[in-house]
């Protein structure tokens, strides 16, 4: 059986670790990123370094993209002389970026016109889960295309959820991140109220995340708050972006999002206060500062 040529574009917090996990399984991997440092690191581990995204995709059987925003995906893949225009016919593009469903449908339509197959496969997880190949993939697209990419997705993650047709992976990711952001706010706000009432912070951090009513991820975020360590695992500015995309998606579907829109504004305020590059759990730090004024 012919060995597949794989390309990975977008080597940020998540993408660099996903690509590194592919290399652990001896995948024939070409990588590209705007900044050179992560490319060099992966090249030292066995990846081939491309000097442009056009070069990166040229001979690939499967192209993975993991980019921060729809605008970045548009620039790299959809514009004239972008990635799609330089991929070989019938190759497969797997977009793992978190983008809005209507953008995904647009991207898929352009890919189809160029005889490129397409899957949307955004992920659930943060820096540690990406490093440990414990991501969950939410996939939209044809079953036969998923079958072709399945082994590679399993190298990078622990679970694949085929949500449905094209766009449904992106749609489900909107729901997950909208809930994630609001759960983080609820935890931060509740913790601050408990402190104001004179309950010891360490007791609250030990106890609240273990309650049946608490989201499981708050156990990990509680430790970041305890240590006042907000190194980005999932940057706050990207959570704000995802809430904006959720609000846009809700508008397109004529569905009001009262609380998620309030969360969007709070995360936006925190970003404007200089916390955008920190982990999204830094919303606690932002609200804490507000409560002291």
C-alpha atoms as an extended CHARMM CRD file, in Angstrom:
* protein
*
       293  EXT
         1         1  UNK       CA              0.0000000000        0.0000000000        0.0000000000  PROA      1               0.0000000000
         2         2  UNK       CA              1.2870000000        3.4510000000       -0.9380000000  PROA      2               0.0000000000
         3         3  UNK       CA              2.4730000000        5.5230000000        2.0070000000  PROA      3               0.0000000000
         4         4  UNK       CA              0.3650000000        8.6830000000        2.3020000000  PROA      4               0.0000000000
         5         5  UNK       CA              2.0140000000       12.0800000000        2.0870000000  PROA      5               0.0000000000
         6         6  UNK       CA              0.5930000000       14.3120000000        4.8050000000  PROA      6               0.0000000000
         7         7  UNK       CA              0.8620000000       18.0710000000        5.2730000000  PROA      7               0.0000000000
         8         8  UNK       CA              0.1510000000       20.0330000000        8.4490000000  PROA      8               0.0000000000
         9         9  UNK       CA             -0.3210000000       23.8190000000        8.3090000000  PROA      9               0.0000000000
        10        10  UNK       CA             -0.6420000000       25.8760000000       11.4990000000  PROA      10              0.0000000000
        11        11  UNK       CA              1.7900000000       25.0280000000       14.2970000000  PROA      11              0.0000000000
        12        12  UNK       CA              0.4660000000       26.9810000000       17.2510000000  PROA      12              0.0000000000
        13        13  UNK       CA             -0.2280000000       25.6540000000       20.7390000000  PROA      13              0.0000000000
        14        14  UNK       CA             -2.3920000000       22.8360000000       19.4020000000  PROA      14              0.0000000000
        15        15  UNK       CA             -1.1030000000       22.2430000000       15.8850000000  PROA      15              0.0000000000
        16        16  UNK       CA              2.5540000000       21.8570000000       16.8320000000  PROA      16              0.0000000000
        17        17  UNK       CA              1.6910000000       19.0970000000       19.2910000000  PROA      17              0.0000000000
        18        18  UNK       CA             -0.6940000000       17.3790000000       16.8950000000  PROA      18              0.0000000000
        19        19  UNK       CA              1.9800000000       17.3470000000       14.2020000000  PROA      19              0.0000000000
        20        20  UNK       CA              4.5610000000       16.0260000000       16.6580000000  PROA      20              0.0000000000
        21        21  UNK       CA              2.2710000000       13.1140000000       17.4860000000  PROA      21              0.0000000000
        22        22  UNK       CA              2.0040000000       12.2600000000       13.7900000000  PROA      22              0.0000000000
        23        23  UNK       CA              5.7880000000       12.0740000000       13.6470000000  PROA      23              0.0000000000
        24        24  UNK       CA              5.8270000000        9.5670000000       16.5180000000  PROA      24              0.0000000000
        25        25  UNK       CA              4.0700000000        7.1740000000       14.1420000000  PROA      25              0.0000000000
        26        26  UNK       CA              6.5520000000        7.7970000000       11.3150000000  PROA      26              0.0000000000
        27        27  UNK       CA              4.0430000000        9.6720000000        9.1390000000  PROA      27              0.0000000000
        28        28  UNK       CA              5.5450000000       11.1740000000        5.9640000000  PROA      28              0.0000000000
        29        29  UNK       CA              4.9010000000       14.7380000000        7.1450000000  PROA      29              0.0000000000
        30        30  UNK       CA              5.4840000000       18.1580000000        5.6150000000  PROA      30              0.0000000000
        31        31  UNK       CA              4.8540000000       21.2020000000        7.8090000000  PROA      31              0.0000000000
        32        32  UNK       CA              4.4190000000       24.9300000000        7.3280000000  PROA      32              0.0000000000
        33        33  UNK       CA              3.8740000000       27.8220000000        9.7100000000  PROA      33              0.0000000000
        34        34  UNK       CA              4.2700000000       31.5830000000        9.3540000000  PROA      34              0.0000000000
        35        35  UNK       CA              6.8010000000       31.7120000000       12.2010000000  PROA      35              0.0000000000
        36        36  UNK       CA              9.8650000000       29.5450000000       11.7220000000  PROA      36              0.0000000000
        37        37  UNK       CA             10.5680000000       28.2610000000       15.2520000000  PROA      37              0.0000000000
        38        38  UNK       CA              7.9400000000       25.4750000000       15.4240000000  PROA      38              0.0000000000
        39        39  UNK       CA              8.8280000000       24.3780000000       11.8770000000  PROA      39              0.0000000000
        40        40  UNK       CA             12.4860000000       24.0270000000       12.8460000000  PROA      40              0.0000000000
        41        41  UNK       CA             11.5960000000       22.0290000000       15.9580000000  PROA      41              0.0000000000
        42        42  UNK       CA              9.5010000000       19.5670000000       13.9650000000  PROA      42              0.0000000000
        43        43  UNK       CA             12.1020000000       19.3790000000       11.2070000000  PROA      43              0.0000000000
        44        44  UNK       CA             14.5810000000       18.1980000000       13.8340000000  PROA      44              0.0000000000
        45        45  UNK       CA             12.1160000000       15.4320000000       14.7030000000  PROA      45              0.0000000000
        46        46  UNK       CA             11.8030000000       14.2280000000       11.1250000000  PROA      46              0.0000000000
        47        47  UNK       CA              9.2990000000       16.4960000000        9.3700000000  PROA      47              0.0000000000
        48        48  UNK       CA              9.9510000000       18.0920000000        5.9910000000  PROA      48              0.0000000000
        49        49  UNK       CA              9.8700000000       21.8840000000        6.1230000000  PROA      49              0.0000000000
        50        50  UNK       CA              8.0600000000       23.8230000000        3.3930000000  PROA      50              0.0000000000
        51        51  UNK       CA              8.8450000000       27.4570000000        2.6320000000  PROA      51              0.0000000000
        52        52  UNK       CA              5.2350000000       28.3320000000        1.7130000000  PROA      52              0.0000000000
        53        53  UNK       CA              1.8000000000       26.8190000000        2.1150000000  PROA      53              0.0000000000
        54        54  UNK       CA              1.6060000000       26.4310000000       -1.6570000000  PROA      54              0.0000000000
        55        55  UNK       CA              4.7200000000       24.2750000000       -1.5930000000  PROA      55              0.0000000000
        56        56  UNK       CA              3.5140000000       22.4150000000        1.5130000000  PROA      56              0.0000000000
        57        57  UNK       CA              0.2920000000       21.1510000000       -0.0720000000  PROA      57              0.0000000000
        58        58  UNK       CA              1.5550000000       20.4590000000       -3.5790000000  PROA      58              0.0000000000
        59        59  UNK       CA              2.1160000000       16.6920000000       -3.3680000000  PROA      59              0.0000000000
        60        60  UNK       CA              0.0220000000       15.9030000000       -0.2890000000  PROA      60              0.0000000000
        61        61  UNK       CA             -2.6060000000       13.1950000000       -0.1710000000  PROA      61              0.0000000000
        62        62  UNK       CA             -4.0790000000       14.7100000000        3.0100000000  PROA      62              0.0000000000
        63        63  UNK       CA             -3.7110000000       18.3080000000        4.2340000000  PROA      63              0.0000000000
        64        64  UNK       CA             -4.5010000000       19.2400000000        7.8350000000  PROA      64              0.0000000000
        65        65  UNK       CA             -5.0410000000       22.8800000000        8.7880000000  PROA      65              0.0000000000
        66        66  UNK       CA             -5.1420000000       24.1260000000       12.3810000000  PROA      66              0.0000000000
        67        67  UNK       CA             -5.4680000000       27.8950000000       12.1590000000  PROA      67              0.0000000000
        68        68  UNK       CA             -6.6980000000       30.4560000000       14.6600000000  PROA      68              0.0000000000
        69        69  UNK       CA             -9.5160000000       32.1770000000       12.7680000000  PROA      69              0.0000000000
        70        70  UNK       CA            -11.7080000000       31.8720000000        9.6680000000  PROA      70              0.0000000000
        71        71  UNK       CA             -9.7910000000       34.7670000000        8.1500000000  PROA      71              0.0000000000
        72        72  UNK       CA             -6.5490000000       32.7920000000        8.4250000000  PROA      72              0.0000000000
        73        73  UNK       CA             -8.1240000000       29.7260000000        6.8040000000  PROA      73              0.0000000000
        74        74  UNK       CA             -9.4680000000       31.9710000000        4.0250000000  PROA      74              0.0000000000
        75        75  UNK       CA             -6.0480000000       33.4840000000        3.3620000000  PROA      75              0.0000000000
        76        76  UNK       CA             -4.1320000000       30.2110000000        3.4140000000  PROA      76              0.0000000000
        77        77  UNK       CA             -6.5700000000       27.8880000000        1.6490000000  PROA      77              0.0000000000
        78        78  UNK       CA             -9.3040000000       29.7480000000       -0.2280000000  PROA      78              0.0000000000
        79        79  UNK       CA             -7.7800000000       32.8250000000       -1.8430000000  PROA      79              0.0000000000
        80        80  UNK       CA             -6.4740000000       32.8640000000       -5.3970000000  PROA      80              0.0000000000
        81        81  UNK       CA             -3.2730000000       30.8020000000       -5.5030000000  PROA      81              0.0000000000
        82        82  UNK       CA             -4.0760000000       29.5580000000       -1.9880000000  PROA      82              0.0000000000
        83        83  UNK       CA             -3.7050000000       26.0380000000       -0.7310000000  PROA      83              0.0000000000
        84        84  UNK       CA             -6.7190000000       24.6080000000       -2.5590000000  PROA      84              0.0000000000
        85        85  UNK       CA             -5.4580000000       25.8720000000       -5.9020000000  PROA      85              0.0000000000
        86        86  UNK       CA             -2.1700000000       24.0420000000       -5.3790000000  PROA      86              0.0000000000
        87        87  UNK       CA             -3.4620000000       20.6920000000       -4.0770000000  PROA      87              0.0000000000
        88        88  UNK       CA             -3.6220000000       17.7290000000       -6.4080000000  PROA      88              0.0000000000
        89        89  UNK       CA             -7.0480000000       16.5730000000       -7.5710000000  PROA      89              0.0000000000
        90        90  UNK       CA             -8.9850000000       14.2850000000       -5.2280000000  PROA      90              0.0000000000
        91        91  UNK       CA             -6.6680000000       15.0180000000       -2.2970000000  PROA      91              0.0000000000
        92        92  UNK       CA             -8.3320000000       15.4020000000        1.1030000000  PROA      92              0.0000000000
        93        93  UNK       CA             -8.3840000000       18.6170000000        3.1430000000  PROA      93              0.0000000000
        94        94  UNK       CA             -9.1240000000       18.1760000000        6.8700000000  PROA      94              0.0000000000
        95        95  UNK       CA             -9.7390000000       21.4930000000        8.6090000000  PROA      95              0.0000000000
        96        96  UNK       CA             -9.2690000000       21.1980000000       12.3760000000  PROA      96              0.0000000000
        97        97  UNK       CA             -9.6400000000       24.9550000000       12.9300000000  PROA      97              0.0000000000
        98        98  UNK       CA            -12.5050000000       26.2510000000       15.0580000000  PROA      98              0.0000000000
        99        99  UNK       CA            -14.6140000000       28.2290000000       12.5880000000  PROA      99              0.0000000000
       100       100  UNK       CA            -18.3230000000       28.9360000000       12.1920000000  PROA      100             0.0000000000
       101       101  UNK       CA            -20.4370000000       26.3750000000       10.3050000000  PROA      101             0.0000000000
       102       102  UNK       CA            -21.3990000000       28.7480000000        7.5020000000  PROA      102             0.0000000000
       103       103  UNK       CA            -17.7090000000       29.3720000000        6.8120000000  PROA      103             0.0000000000
       104       104  UNK       CA            -17.0830000000       25.6140000000        6.7920000000  PROA      104             0.0000000000
       105       105  UNK       CA            -19.8570000000       25.1290000000        4.2320000000  PROA      105             0.0000000000
       106       106  UNK       CA            -18.3380000000       27.8690000000        2.0750000000  PROA      106             0.0000000000
       107       107  UNK       CA            -14.8900000000       26.2550000000        2.3160000000  PROA      107             0.0000000000
       108       108  UNK       CA            -16.3050000000       22.8430000000        1.4200000000  PROA      108             0.0000000000
       109       109  UNK       CA            -18.1180000000       24.2520000000       -1.6150000000  PROA      109             0.0000000000
       110       110  UNK       CA            -14.9360000000       25.8810000000       -2.9320000000  PROA      110             0.0000000000
       111       111  UNK       CA            -13.0090000000       22.6560000000       -2.3180000000  PROA      111             0.0000000000
       112       112  UNK       CA            -15.6440000000       20.6750000000       -4.2110000000  PROA      112             0.0000000000
       113       113  UNK       CA            -15.3680000000       22.9890000000       -7.2260000000  PROA      113             0.0000000000
       114       114  UNK       CA            -11.6230000000       22.3180000000       -7.2820000000  PROA      114             0.0000000000
       115       115  UNK       CA            -12.1260000000       18.5350000000       -6.9700000000  PROA      115             0.0000000000
       116       116  UNK       CA            -10.7160000000       18.4690000000       -3.4450000000  PROA      116             0.0000000000
       117       117  UNK       CA            -12.4350000000       16.3480000000       -0.7850000000  PROA      117             0.0000000000
       118       118  UNK       CA            -13.1690000000       17.9840000000        2.5750000000  PROA      118             0.0000000000
       119       119  UNK       CA            -13.7370000000       17.1530000000        6.2430000000  PROA      119             0.0000000000
       120       120  UNK       CA            -14.3330000000       19.5890000000        9.0810000000  PROA      120             0.0000000000
       121       121  UNK       CA            -12.7140000000       18.1320000000       12.2100000000  PROA      121             0.0000000000
       122       122  UNK       CA            -12.3500000000       20.6740000000       15.0370000000  PROA      122             0.0000000000
       123       123  UNK       CA            -11.1090000000       19.3210000000       18.3490000000  PROA      123             0.0000000000
       124       124  UNK       CA            -11.9980000000       19.3360000000       22.0150000000  PROA      124             0.0000000000
       125       125  UNK       CA             -8.9150000000       19.7420000000       24.1720000000  PROA      125             0.0000000000
       126       126  UNK       CA             -6.1620000000       22.1100000000       25.2680000000  PROA      126             0.0000000000
       127       127  UNK       CA             -2.3590000000       22.0790000000       25.2610000000  PROA      127             0.0000000000
       128       128  UNK       CA             -1.8970000000       19.0610000000       27.5800000000  PROA      128             0.0000000000
       129       129  UNK       CA             -4.4880000000       16.9160000000       25.7700000000  PROA      129             0.0000000000
       130       130  UNK       CA             -2.9490000000       17.8050000000       22.4040000000  PROA      130             0.0000000000
       131       131  UNK       CA              0.5150000000       16.8570000000       23.7070000000  PROA      131             0.0000000000
       132       132  UNK       CA             -0.7780000000       13.5560000000       25.0860000000  PROA      132             0.0000000000
       133       133  UNK       CA             -2.7760000000       12.6710000000       21.9390000000  PROA      133             0.0000000000
       134       134  UNK       CA             -6.0140000000       12.7980000000       23.9420000000  PROA      134             0.0000000000
       135       135  UNK       CA             -7.9910000000       15.1200000000       21.6760000000  PROA      135             0.0000000000
       136       136  UNK       CA            -11.5800000000       14.4420000000       20.6630000000  PROA      136             0.0000000000
       137       137  UNK       CA            -12.3640000000       15.1510000000       17.0080000000  PROA      137             0.0000000000
       138       138  UNK       CA            -15.8080000000       16.3900000000       15.9600000000  PROA      138             0.0000000000
       139       139  UNK       CA            -16.0840000000       15.4250000000       12.3050000000  PROA      139             0.0000000000
       140       140  UNK       CA            -18.4280000000       16.5260000000        9.5510000000  PROA      140             0.0000000000
       141       141  UNK       CA            -18.2820000000       15.0210000000        6.0810000000  PROA      141             0.0000000000
       142       142  UNK       CA            -18.4460000000       11.7890000000        4.1050000000  PROA      142             0.0000000000
       143       143  UNK       CA            -17.8810000000        8.4820000000        5.8870000000  PROA      143             0.0000000000
       144       144  UNK       CA            -15.4540000000        7.2680000000        3.2050000000  PROA      144             0.0000000000
       145       145  UNK       CA            -13.2840000000       10.3680000000        3.6050000000  PROA      145             0.0000000000
       146       146  UNK       CA            -13.2830000000        9.9690000000        7.3820000000  PROA      146             0.0000000000
       147       147  UNK       CA            -12.2010000000        6.3500000000        6.9100000000  PROA      147             0.0000000000
       148       148  UNK       CA             -9.1730000000        7.5400000000        4.9610000000  PROA      148             0.0000000000
       149       149  UNK       CA             -8.1380000000       10.0310000000        7.6520000000  PROA      149             0.0000000000
       150       150  UNK       CA             -9.1280000000        7.8700000000       10.6300000000  PROA      150             0.0000000000
       151       151  UNK       CA             -5.7260000000        6.3840000000       11.4500000000  PROA      151             0.0000000000
       152       152  UNK       CA             -4.0980000000        9.8250000000       11.4100000000  PROA      152             0.0000000000
       153       153  UNK       CA             -6.7930000000       11.2720000000       13.6640000000  PROA      153             0.0000000000
       154       154  UNK       CA             -6.2410000000        8.3730000000       16.0590000000  PROA      154             0.0000000000
       155       155  UNK       CA             -2.5190000000        9.1940000000       16.1900000000  PROA      155             0.0000000000
       156       156  UNK       CA             -3.4830000000       12.6520000000       17.4570000000  PROA      156             0.0000000000
       157       157  UNK       CA             -6.5130000000       11.9040000000       19.6220000000  PROA      157             0.0000000000
       158       158  UNK       CA             -8.3950000000        9.4010000000       21.7290000000  PROA      158             0.0000000000
       159       159  UNK       CA            -11.8630000000        9.6650000000       20.1890000000  PROA      159             0.0000000000
       160       160  UNK       CA            -13.5270000000       10.4890000000       16.8690000000  PROA      160             0.0000000000
       161       161  UNK       CA            -17.1590000000       11.6130000000       16.8260000000  PROA      161             0.0000000000
       162       162  UNK       CA            -18.7170000000       11.6600000000       13.3620000000  PROA      162             0.0000000000
       163       163  UNK       CA            -21.4100000000       14.2800000000       13.9420000000  PROA      163             0.0000000000
       164       164  UNK       CA            -22.8820000000       14.1770000000       10.4400000000  PROA      164             0.0000000000
       165       165  UNK       CA            -22.6060000000       15.8860000000        7.0640000000  PROA      165             0.0000000000
       166       166  UNK       CA            -20.2280000000       18.7040000000        6.1670000000  PROA      166             0.0000000000
       167       167  UNK       CA            -20.3950000000       21.5560000000        8.6740000000  PROA      167             0.0000000000
       168       168  UNK       CA            -21.7910000000       19.4990000000       11.5330000000  PROA      168             0.0000000000
       169       169  UNK       CA            -18.3790000000       19.0990000000       13.1800000000  PROA      169             0.0000000000
       170       170  UNK       CA            -17.9500000000       22.8790000000       13.2260000000  PROA      170             0.0000000000
       171       171  UNK       CA            -21.5360000000       23.3070000000       14.4090000000  PROA      171             0.0000000000
       172       172  UNK       CA            -21.0230000000       20.9650000000       17.3670000000  PROA      172             0.0000000000
       173       173  UNK       CA            -17.7610000000       22.7210000000       18.2930000000  PROA      173             0.0000000000
       174       174  UNK       CA            -19.7270000000       25.9920000000       18.5530000000  PROA      174             0.0000000000
       175       175  UNK       CA            -21.9460000000       24.3720000000       21.1820000000  PROA      175             0.0000000000
       176       176  UNK       CA            -19.0350000000       22.8930000000       23.1220000000  PROA      176             0.0000000000
       177       177  UNK       CA            -17.0960000000       26.1470000000       23.3770000000  PROA      177             0.0000000000
       178       178  UNK       CA            -20.1540000000       28.2460000000       24.1800000000  PROA      178             0.0000000000
       179       179  UNK       CA            -20.8420000000       25.9370000000       27.1020000000  PROA      179             0.0000000000
       180       180  UNK       CA            -17.1720000000       25.8300000000       28.1030000000  PROA      180             0.0000000000
       181       181  UNK       CA            -16.8860000000       29.6170000000       28.2930000000  PROA      181             0.0000000000
       182       182  UNK       CA            -20.0450000000       30.0080000000       30.3490000000  PROA      182             0.0000000000
       183       183  UNK       CA            -19.0310000000       27.2000000000       32.7240000000  PROA      183             0.0000000000
       184       184  UNK       CA            -15.6940000000       28.9240000000       33.3350000000  PROA      184             0.0000000000
       185       185  UNK       CA            -17.4760000000       32.1790000000       34.1270000000  PROA      185             0.0000000000
       186       186  UNK       CA            -19.8820000000       30.4470000000       36.5020000000  PROA      186             0.0000000000
       187       187  UNK       CA            -16.9750000000       28.8260000000       38.3560000000  PROA      187             0.0000000000
       188       188  UNK       CA            -15.0080000000       32.0950000000       38.5910000000  PROA      188             0.0000000000
       189       189  UNK       CA            -17.9890000000       34.1230000000       39.7500000000  PROA      189             0.0000000000
       190       190  UNK       CA            -19.0340000000       31.5160000000       42.3300000000  PROA      190             0.0000000000
       191       191  UNK       CA            -15.4850000000       31.2560000000       43.6640000000  PROA      191             0.0000000000
       192       192  UNK       CA            -15.2560000000       35.0270000000       44.1150000000  PROA      192             0.0000000000
       193       193  UNK       CA            -18.5710000000       35.1620000000       45.9460000000  PROA      193             0.0000000000
       194       194  UNK       CA            -17.4100000000       32.4030000000       48.2860000000  PROA      194             0.0000000000
       195       195  UNK       CA            -14.2290000000       34.3410000000       49.0470000000  PROA      195             0.0000000000
       196       196  UNK       CA            -16.2230000000       37.5130000000       49.7100000000  PROA      196             0.0000000000
       197       197  UNK       CA            -18.3350000000       35.5870000000       52.2310000000  PROA      197             0.0000000000
       198       198  UNK       CA            -15.1860000000       34.6070000000       54.1200000000  PROA      198             0.0000000000
       199       199  UNK       CA            -14.7910000000       30.9920000000       53.0060000000  PROA      199             0.0000000000
       200       200  UNK       CA            -11.1500000000       30.0010000000       52.5500000000  PROA      200             0.0000000000
       201       201  UNK       CA            -10.0530000000       30.1100000000       48.9180000000  PROA      201             0.0000000000
       202       202  UNK       CA             -8.1730000000       26.8000000000       49.1190000000  PROA      202             0.0000000000
       203       203  UNK       CA            -11.2400000000       25.0700000000       50.5380000000  PROA      203             0.0000000000
       204       204  UNK       CA            -13.3330000000       26.4150000000       47.6800000000  PROA      204             0.0000000000
       205       205  UNK       CA            -10.7540000000       25.3550000000       45.0840000000  PROA      205             0.0000000000
       206       206  UNK       CA            -10.6110000000       21.8820000000       46.6100000000  PROA      206             0.0000000000
       207       207  UNK       CA            -14.3530000000       21.4530000000       46.9670000000  PROA      207             0.0000000000
       208       208  UNK       CA            -16.2820000000       23.3010000000       44.2510000000  PROA      208             0.0000000000
       209       209  UNK       CA            -14.7800000000       21.4060000000       41.2680000000  PROA      209             0.0000000000
       210       210  UNK       CA            -15.6900000000       18.0670000000       42.8700000000  PROA      210             0.0000000000
       211       211  UNK       CA            -19.3730000000       18.8360000000       43.2470000000  PROA      211             0.0000000000
       212       212  UNK       CA            -21.8420000000       17.0210000000       41.0140000000  PROA      212             0.0000000000
       213       213  UNK       CA            -23.0300000000       20.3810000000       39.6670000000  PROA      213             0.0000000000
       214       214  UNK       CA            -19.5320000000       21.4130000000       38.4860000000  PROA      214             0.0000000000
       215       215  UNK       CA            -18.0500000000       20.9410000000       35.0280000000  PROA      215             0.0000000000
       216       216  UNK       CA            -15.1840000000       18.3830000000       35.2530000000  PROA      216             0.0000000000
       217       217  UNK       CA            -12.6390000000       20.6650000000       33.5400000000  PROA      217             0.0000000000
       218       218  UNK       CA            -12.8270000000       23.1100000000       36.4750000000  PROA      218             0.0000000000
       219       219  UNK       CA            -10.6150000000       20.7400000000       38.5000000000  PROA      219             0.0000000000
       220       220  UNK       CA             -7.6960000000       21.5740000000       36.2290000000  PROA      220             0.0000000000
       221       221  UNK       CA             -8.5360000000       25.2720000000       36.0580000000  PROA      221             0.0000000000
       222       222  UNK       CA             -8.8150000000       25.4450000000       39.8570000000  PROA      222             0.0000000000
       223       223  UNK       CA             -5.1280000000       24.5230000000       40.0940000000  PROA      223             0.0000000000
       224       224  UNK       CA             -4.1560000000       27.2810000000       37.6650000000  PROA      224             0.0000000000
       225       225  UNK       CA             -6.1300000000       29.7740000000       39.7560000000  PROA      225             0.0000000000
       226       226  UNK       CA             -4.5670000000       28.4620000000       42.9770000000  PROA      226             0.0000000000
       227       227  UNK       CA             -1.0620000000       28.9930000000       41.5830000000  PROA      227             0.0000000000
       228       228  UNK       CA             -1.9860000000       32.2530000000       39.8470000000  PROA      228             0.0000000000
       229       229  UNK       CA             -0.5530000000       30.6130000000       36.7360000000  PROA      229             0.0000000000
       230       230  UNK       CA             -2.3960000000       31.5730000000       33.5710000000  PROA      230             0.0000000000
       231       231  UNK       CA              0.0310000000       30.3350000000       30.9370000000  PROA      231             0.0000000000
       232       232  UNK       CA             -2.1020000000       29.7390000000       27.8750000000  PROA      232             0.0000000000
       233       233  UNK       CA             -3.4810000000       26.2650000000       27.3500000000  PROA      233             0.0000000000
       234       234  UNK       CA             -6.4450000000       27.7270000000       25.4870000000  PROA      234             0.0000000000
       235       235  UNK       CA             -5.8820000000       31.4880000000       24.9980000000  PROA      235             0.0000000000
       236       236  UNK       CA             -8.5890000000       33.8080000000       26.2740000000  PROA      236             0.0000000000
       237       237  UNK       CA             -8.5570000000       35.7720000000       23.0120000000  PROA      237             0.0000000000
       238       238  UNK       CA             -9.4980000000       32.6230000000       21.0980000000  PROA      238             0.0000000000
       239       239  UNK       CA            -12.3410000000       31.9150000000       23.4950000000  PROA      239             0.0000000000
       240       240  UNK       CA            -13.6050000000       35.4250000000       22.7810000000  PROA      240             0.0000000000
       241       241  UNK       CA            -13.3190000000       34.6890000000       19.0580000000  PROA      241             0.0000000000
       242       242  UNK       CA            -15.2520000000       31.4440000000       19.4440000000  PROA      242             0.0000000000
       243       243  UNK       CA            -18.0370000000       33.2010000000       21.3450000000  PROA      243             0.0000000000
       244       244  UNK       CA            -18.2140000000       35.7740000000       18.5590000000  PROA      244             0.0000000000
       245       245  UNK       CA            -18.5750000000       32.9490000000       16.0200000000  PROA      245             0.0000000000
       246       246  UNK       CA            -21.2580000000       31.3300000000       18.1770000000  PROA      246             0.0000000000
       247       247  UNK       CA            -23.1530000000       34.6380000000       18.2690000000  PROA      247             0.0000000000
       248       248  UNK       CA            -22.8320000000       34.9530000000       14.4810000000  PROA      248             0.0000000000
       249       249  UNK       CA            -24.0740000000       31.3850000000       14.0510000000  PROA      249             0.0000000000
       250       250  UNK       CA            -27.0240000000       32.0480000000       16.3730000000  PROA      250             0.0000000000
       251       251  UNK       CA            -27.9310000000       35.1200000000       14.3030000000  PROA      251             0.0000000000
       252       252  UNK       CA            -27.7930000000       33.0680000000       11.0980000000  PROA      252             0.0000000000
       253       253  UNK       CA            -30.1230000000       30.5100000000       12.6890000000  PROA      253             0.0000000000
       254       254  UNK       CA            -32.4940000000       33.0620000000       14.2660000000  PROA      254             0.0000000000
       255       255  UNK       CA            -31.7590000000       31.7470000000       17.7630000000  PROA      255             0.0000000000
       256       256  UNK       CA            -31.0590000000       34.2080000000       20.5990000000  PROA      256             0.0000000000
       257       257  UNK       CA            -28.0830000000       33.4950000000       22.8680000000  PROA      257             0.0000000000
       258       258  UNK       CA            -28.6510000000       35.6470000000       25.9310000000  PROA      258             0.0000000000
       259       259  UNK       CA            -26.0150000000       34.2650000000       28.3060000000  PROA      259             0.0000000000
       260       260  UNK       CA            -23.4080000000       33.3530000000       25.6860000000  PROA      260             0.0000000000
       261       261  UNK       CA            -23.5160000000       36.9390000000       24.3610000000  PROA      261             0.0000000000
       262       262  UNK       CA            -22.9890000000       38.2550000000       27.8860000000  PROA      262             0.0000000000
       263       263  UNK       CA            -20.0400000000       35.8550000000       28.2280000000  PROA      263             0.0000000000
       264       264  UNK       CA            -18.6660000000       37.1390000000       24.9090000000  PROA      264             0.0000000000
       265       265  UNK       CA            -18.6660000000       40.7170000000       26.1910000000  PROA      265             0.0000000000
       266       266  UNK       CA            -16.9740000000       39.7260000000       29.4580000000  PROA      266             0.0000000000
       267       267  UNK       CA            -14.2310000000       37.8110000000       27.6560000000  PROA      267             0.0000000000
       268       268  UNK       CA            -13.8810000000       40.7440000000       25.2470000000  PROA      268             0.0000000000
       269       269  UNK       CA            -13.4690000000       43.1310000000       28.1770000000  PROA      269             0.0000000000
       270       270  UNK       CA            -10.8270000000       40.8330000000       29.6790000000  PROA      270             0.0000000000
       271       271  UNK       CA             -9.0030000000       40.7020000000       26.3360000000  PROA      271             0.0000000000
       272       272  UNK       CA             -9.0070000000       44.4950000000       26.1420000000  PROA      272             0.0000000000
       273       273  UNK       CA             -7.5920000000       44.5560000000       29.6740000000  PROA      273             0.0000000000
       274       274  UNK       CA             -4.4900000000       42.7600000000       28.3730000000  PROA      274             0.0000000000
       275       275  UNK       CA             -5.3730000000       39.1530000000       29.2020000000  PROA      275             0.0000000000
       276       276  UNK       CA             -5.9200000000       37.8970000000       25.6580000000  PROA      276             0.0000000000
       277       277  UNK       CA             -2.7420000000       35.8200000000       25.4440000000  PROA      277             0.0000000000
       278       278  UNK       CA             -3.3180000000       34.1850000000       28.8210000000  PROA      278             0.0000000000
       279       279  UNK       CA             -5.3750000000       31.0560000000       29.4420000000  PROA      279             0.0000000000
       280       280  UNK       CA             -9.1330000000       31.6040000000       29.3390000000  PROA      280             0.0000000000
       281       281  UNK       CA             -9.2710000000       30.7510000000       33.0630000000  PROA      281             0.0000000000
       282       282  UNK       CA             -7.7190000000       34.2030000000       33.5510000000  PROA      282             0.0000000000
       283       283  UNK       CA            -11.3120000000       35.4500000000       33.4110000000  PROA      283             0.0000000000
       284       284  UNK       CA            -11.1970000000       34.7660000000       37.1860000000  PROA      284             0.0000000000
       285       285  UNK       CA             -8.2550000000       37.1800000000       37.5150000000  PROA      285             0.0000000000
       286       286  UNK       CA            -10.1660000000       39.7670000000       35.5110000000  PROA      286             0.0000000000
       287       287  UNK       CA            -13.3180000000       39.4560000000       37.6130000000  PROA      287             0.0000000000
       288       288  UNK       CA            -11.2460000000       39.4630000000       40.7870000000  PROA      288             0.0000000000
       289       289  UNK       CA             -9.7790000000       42.8090000000       39.7840000000  PROA      289             0.0000000000
       290       290  UNK       CA            -13.2660000000       44.1500000000       39.0970000000  PROA      290             0.0000000000
       291       291  UNK       CA            -14.4760000000       43.0460000000       42.5290000000  PROA      291             0.0000000000
       292       292  UNK       CA            -11.6770000000       44.9580000000       44.2680000000  PROA      292             0.0000000000
       293       293  UNK       CA            -12.5140000000       48.2980000000       42.6560000000  PROA      293             0.0000000000
